[in-house]
């Protein structure tokens, strides 16, 4: 085998490994979203993936493909959004919903992924499969972070209620 053939084989192996890792990260992100949605008791399509370009989009996707990417830091990033509204039955159509965005950062571990909210120090070792106590702990943590963001004093985002998107991070 020539040196060139060896380089070609290394390229093919690296490409296969990357796409296998990406597929695993996307499947993990899908499990996280489904678990958090169930934990919150959120109506369908109120919790969704957000494209990683972080632009507000009316195209809500239920797949993690466009919302999971490998960052420059070598970690998997997963962007999600939660649409909150004042009136659950939507009888008043003029009320502005608020979209809470957050980004999770995940790195593979022995049993799944170590996950944290971007910019936060709290890290959760979450199995790759759904339904564990670790998944529930992460779900409760995210719930509490969003809840605390509304209960904190000095809610400047309320000065301009037409701003319908805000980010939660560490």
Helices and strands as residue ranges (DSSP letters): H 3-40, E 47-49, G 65-67, E 68-70, E 76-84, E 98-108, E 112-117, E 124-127, H 133-151, G 156-159, E 165-168
